[in-house]
């Protein structure tokens, strides 16, 4: 009896067991809402059929071969890469510059911080509708260009200009969030480092390059990863503004998956495309952590 009680006390005192007890609810939720859906998605990518009385059946790597030889998929993948690169870089550079500026004692600093953060709390669907109105052929943007005798541009109906409008919307939407993240990172850098640099004669650019950027390294990793994920899962702006057109020039991978799954009811093929998107995202995150992470 005493031995059994002693064993139970030792078991409860074990830090590893206590940790697992506390982690179990979170692990259950993680398994149900993340791990299981990913596993089922991977399984579904090897099937064909539909969720009807006929059901689904295994087809092996057929869906992946269809992706490999589908020109539309490669165009969409190219669109996604272009959209991601062109969105992520400005979405990091511009907020970083604003954060450095607003971290100083400038007039109306609090109001300016709030104003820049507002886009982050606006629904992407509502923002997309607003941008579609701004950039329509007879919209305010073309009216403004008309004052300078510049002909109207069919922004959303042109294969060249439609994607930059989507990129502009995505940058505008992400700008405030990243700015607040960088502001938090800047305030964690000890002011004594800048004071010492000034005493050594370092100018503003040298302080930024040798103190600010190294001090923001963990913040930069977080901002790069979250911005890239936000961009790779871009759907609402395409759905609201262009529908993937014109001529498939703004079709992104998530919208393409949506079309195949709920437009063509080709769930196995859509699952294969979603698996590719998941793999691309994981590889990108791994490379960022490997490149920017701590040694």
JORA-V435320 format. One record per pair of residues at least 24 apart in sequence whose ideal C-beta (glycine too) atoms are under 10 Angstrom apart, sorted by the first residue. I is the first residue (numbers start at 0). J is the second residue. Records with the same first field share a line. If there is no record, write none. Layout:
I->J  J
This chain:
37->273  274  277
39->270
40->266  269  270  271  273  274  277
41->270  271  273  274  277
42->267  270
43->260  266  267  268  269  270  271  273  274
44->266  267  268  269  270  271  272  273  274  275
45->267  270  271  274
46->266  267  268  270  271
47->265  266  267  268
48->264  265  266  267
49->264  265  266  267
50->264  266
51->264
55->266  267
56->267
57->267
58->267  268
60->271
61->267  268  271
62->265  266  267  268  269  270  271  272  274
63->268  271  272  274  275
64->271
65->265  267  268  271  272
66->268  271  272  274  275
67->271
69->268  272
70->247
71->247  250  255  258  259
72->250  252  255  259  268  271  272  275
74->246  247  248  250  255
75->243  247  249  250  251  252  253  254  255  256  258  272
76->251  252  255  272  275  276  279
78->162  165  237  243  247  248  249  250  251  252  254  255
79->230  231  233  250  251  252  253  254  255  276  279
80->231  252  279
81->162  166  248  251
82->162  163  165  166  169  230  231  233  236  237  249  251  252
83->166  169  226  227  228  229  230  231  233  251  252  279  283
84->166  227  230
85->162  163  165  166  167  169  170  230
86->165  166  167  168  169  170  172  173  226  227  229  230  231  233
87->169  170  173  222  223  226  227  229  230  231  283
88->170  223  226
89->166  167  169  170  171  173  174
90->166  169  170  171  172  173  174  176  177  178  222  223  225  226  227  229  230
91->170  173  174  177  181  219  222  223  226  227
92->170  177
93->170  171  173  174  177  178
94->170  173  174  175  176  177  178  179  180  181  182  222  226
95->177  178  180  181  184  185  207  211  212  215  218  219  222
96->178  181  207
97->174  175  177  178  181  182
98->177  178  179  180  181  182  183  184  185  186  211  215  218
99->181  182  185  203  207  211  215
100->178
101->178  179  181  182  185
102->181  182  184  185  186  188  211
103->185
111->178
112->175  178  179  182
113->175
114->175
115->174  175  176  177  178  179  182
116->174  175  176  178  179  182
117->174  175
118->168  170  171  172  173  174  175  176
119->171  172  173  174  175  176  177  178  179
120->175  176
121->171  172  175
122->172  235
123->168  169  172  229  233  234  235  236  238  239
124->235  236  238  239
125->235  239
126->168  169  171  172  235  236  239  240
127->165  168  172  235  236  237  238  239  240  241
128->239  240
129->168  171  239
130->154  155  164  165  167  168  171  172  236  239  240
131->155  164  168  236  239  240  241
133->164  167  168
134->160  161  163  164  167  168  240
140->164
153->245
154->240  241
155->240  241  242  244  245  249
156->241  244  245
157->245  246  248
158->244  245  246  247  248  249
159->245  248
160->245  248
161->237  240  241  243  244  245  246  248  249
162->237  241  248  249  251
163->249
164->236  240  241  249
165->233  236  237  240  241  249  251
166->230  233  236  249
167->236
168->233  235  236  239  240
169->226  229  230  233  235  236
170->226  230
172->229  233  235  236
173->222  225  226  229  230
176->222  225  226  229
177->218  219  221  222  223  225  226  229
178->222
180->215  218  219  221  222  225  226
181->211  215  218  219  221  222
182->218
183->215  218  221
184->211  214  215  216  217  218  219  221  222
185->211  214  215  218
187->214  215  217  218
188->213  214  215  218
189->214
216->291  292  293
217->291  292  293
219->287  291
220->284  287  288  290  291  292  293
221->287  291
223->283  284  287  288  290  291
224->280  283  284  287  288  291
225->284
227->280  283  284  287
228->280  283  284
231->276  277  279  280  283
232->276  280
251->276
252->276  279
